[in-house]
Amino acid sequence: MQGTIKKLTDKNFGFIAQEGANDLFFHANNLDGVEFAQLREGDAVTFEIENTPKGNAAVNVKKA
């Protein structure tokens, strides 16, 4: 899947915007090949979706 970083927080998590779908939560622990501090709002990313007890979340998040 592809999207863009919509919002980053100072608590090591953020949200990814997807075209035509709800925003997805992601945590710094779910990054692959990039550090949280290297991400900027608006960056293009690729990811997979995982169903969690709190809803869908992005995992294996990589800069595109």
C-alpha positions as CSV (number, residue, x, y, z in Angstrom):
1,M,0.0,0.0,0.0
2,Q,1.1,3.6,-0.5
3,G,0.3,6.8,1.4
4,T,1.8,10.0,2.8
5,I,2.7,11.0,6.3
6,K,-0.2,13.1,7.5
7,K,0.7,13.8,11.1
8,L,3.7,13.1,13.4
9,T,3.7,13.4,17.2
10,D,6.4,13.8,19.8
11,K,5.4,10.4,21.2
12,N,6.9,8.3,18.4
13,F,3.7,7.7,16.5
14,G,1.8,9.3,13.6
15,F,-0.8,8.9,11.0
16,I,-0.6,8.0,7.3
17,A,-3.2,9.3,4.8
18,Q,-4.4,6.9,2.1
19,E,-6.3,8.0,-1.0
20,G,-9.9,7.0,-0.7
21,A,-9.6,5.4,2.8
22,N,-9.3,6.3,6.5
23,D,-6.0,7.5,7.9
24,L,-3.9,4.8,9.5
25,F,-2.1,4.9,12.9
26,F,1.6,3.8,12.9
27,H,4.2,3.6,15.7
28,A,8.0,4.0,15.4
29,N,8.3,0.3,16.2
30,N,6.7,-0.4,12.9
31,L,9.2,1.4,10.7
32,D,11.5,-0.5,8.4
33,G,14.8,1.0,7.2
34,V,14.0,4.5,8.5
35,E,14.2,6.2,11.9
36,F,11.2,8.1,13.2
37,A,13.2,11.3,13.4
38,Q,13.9,11.1,9.6
39,L,10.2,11.3,8.7
40,R,8.5,14.5,7.8
41,E,4.8,15.3,7.2
42,G,4.1,14.9,3.5
43,D,6.7,12.1,2.9
44,A,5.5,9.3,0.7
45,V,5.6,5.9,2.3
46,T,4.8,2.3,1.6
47,F,3.3,0.0,4.2
48,E,1.2,-3.1,5.0
49,I,-2.0,-3.0,7.0
50,E,-2.4,-5.1,10.2
51,N,-5.7,-5.6,12.1
52,T,-5.1,-4.8,15.7
53,P,-7.5,-4.7,18.7
54,K,-7.8,-1.0,18.3
55,G,-8.4,-1.2,14.5
56,N,-6.2,-1.2,11.4
57,A,-2.7,0.1,11.7
58,A,0.2,0.5,9.3
59,V,3.2,-1.8,9.8
60,N,6.5,-2.3,7.8
61,V,6.4,1.4,7.0
62,K,9.2,2.5,4.6
63,K,9.9,5.7,2.8
64,A,8.9,5.5,-0.8
